[in-house]
Amino acid sequence: MSVTNTSGRRKTAVARIYLKEGNGTITVNGKDHKEYFPTLPLQYIVNQSFTVSELVGQYDVTVNVAGGGVKGQAEAVRLAIAKAIVELDAEKKPALRAKGLMTRDMRMVERKKPGRKKARKKFQFSKR
C-alpha cells in the first residue's frame, strides 16, 4: 500500500497531505476534518476533489496545514487532494480542471508601503 504525498497552497496557507487507500477518513492536524473545519461550506470545500473525481470514501487523508485563515487552509487542502488524485490517476485531471480545482489561487495581501498607512491608502491632501 503506497502513500502519495503532495502539497497545496492558497494565500499564505500551506497544506501537506498523505493519501493512502482506506475508508475515507480525513485527519487535519491530528483532528477529524469535521472538528477542524466546523462549518458545512468548509467541509464541502475539503471533500470537493473527491466528489468531482467520484472517489468518496476510497482514500484516507492525513493533513498538516499551517498559515492563513480557515478558508484559505480548506482551499489549500482541496488543491493538495486534487493534485494527489491526478498523481494516482491522470484521467481524472480534465474533470478536476473543469471545476477549477487544479489551479493555485495566487492572490495575496499586498504589502504595506513605507510612508503610508496601508498598502495603497495615502494621506489626505487639501489645497489651501
C-alpha positions in Angstrom: 0.0 0.0 0.0 1.7 3.2 -1.2 1.3 6.6 0.2 1.0 9.6 -2.1 2.1 12.9 -0.7 1.5 16.4 -2.2 1.2 19.9 -1.1 -1.3 22.7 -1.9 -1.2 26.4 -1.2 -3.7 29.3 -1.0 -2.7 32.8 0.0 -0.3 32.1 2.9 -1.8 28.7 3.9 0.2 25.6 3.1 -1.2 22.1 3.3 0.8 18.9 3.1 -1.2 15.7 2.6 -0.5 12.0 2.7 -3.1 10.0 0.7 -3.5 6.2 1.0 -6.2 3.7 0.3 -8.7 3.4 3.1 -12.3 4.1 4.2 -12.4 7.9 3.7 -11.2 9.4 6.9 -9.6 12.8 6.7 -7.4 13.9 9.6 -6.3 17.5 9.8 -3.5 18.4 12.3 -4.4 15.4 14.4 -8.2 16.1 14.5 -11.1 14.9 12.4 -11.8 17.3 9.5 -15.3 17.9 10.7 -13.9 19.1 14.0 -11.1 21.2 12.4 -13.4 22.7 9.8 -16.7 23.0 11.7 -18.9 24.7 9.1 -20.5 22.8 6.2 -19.2 25.0 3.4 -15.6 24.4 4.6 -16.3 20.6 4.8 -17.7 20.7 1.3 -14.6 22.5 0.0 -12.3 19.9 1.6 -14.3 17.0 0.1 -14.9 18.6 -3.3 -11.9 17.0 -5.0 -13.2 13.5 -4.0 -16.8 14.3 -5.1 -15.8 15.6 -8.5 -13.5 12.6 -9.2 -16.1 10.1 -7.8 -13.7 8.7 -5.2 -15.6 9.5 -2.0 -14.7 7.0 0.8 -11.9 5.3 -1.0 -8.9 7.1 0.4 -7.6 8.1 3.9 -6.0 11.5 4.1 -3.7 12.9 6.7 -3.1 16.6 6.5 -0.6 19.0 8.1 -1.8 22.6 7.4 -0.4 25.9 8.6 -0.7 29.6 8.0 -3.5 31.8 6.6 -7.2 31.7 7.7 -9.6 28.8 7.9 -11.0 29.2 4.4 -7.5 29.5 2.9 -6.5 26.4 4.7 -9.5 24.5 3.4 -8.8 25.5 -0.2 -5.1 24.6 0.2 -6.2 21.1 1.4 -8.6 20.9 -1.6 -5.8 21.7 -4.1 -3.4 19.2 -2.4 -6.0 16.4 -2.6 -6.7 17.2 -6.3 -3.0 17.0 -7.1 -2.7 13.7 -5.3 -5.7 12.2 -7.2 -4.1 13.3 -10.5 -0.9 11.7 -9.5 -2.7 8.4 -8.9 -5.0 8.6 -12.0 -4.2 11.1 -14.7 -7.6 10.6 -16.4 -9.3 12.5 -13.6 -7.5 15.7 -14.4 -9.9 17.1 -17.0 -12.9 16.8 -14.6 -10.9 18.5 -11.8 -9.6 21.2 -14.1 -13.1 21.9 -15.4 -14.2 22.7 -11.8 -11.2 24.9 -11.2 -9.7 22.5 -8.6 -6.2 22.2 -10.2 -5.4 25.9 -10.2 -3.5 27.5 -7.4 -5.1 30.8 -6.3 -2.1 33.2 -6.3 -3.8 36.2 -4.7 -2.1 37.5 -1.6 -2.4 40.6 0.6 -0.4 43.5 -0.9 2.4 44.6 1.3 2.4 47.9 3.2 4.5 50.6 1.6 6.8 52.8 3.6 5.4 56.3 4.5 1.8 55.1 4.0 -0.8 53.9 6.5 -1.7 50.8 4.4 -0.7 49.3 1.1 -2.5 52.0 -1.0 -4.0 54.5 1.4 -2.5 57.9 1.1 -2.6 60.9 3.4 -5.4 63.4 2.9 -4.5 66.2 0.6 -6.1 69.6 0.8 -5.2 72.6 -1.3 -5.4 75.9 0.7 
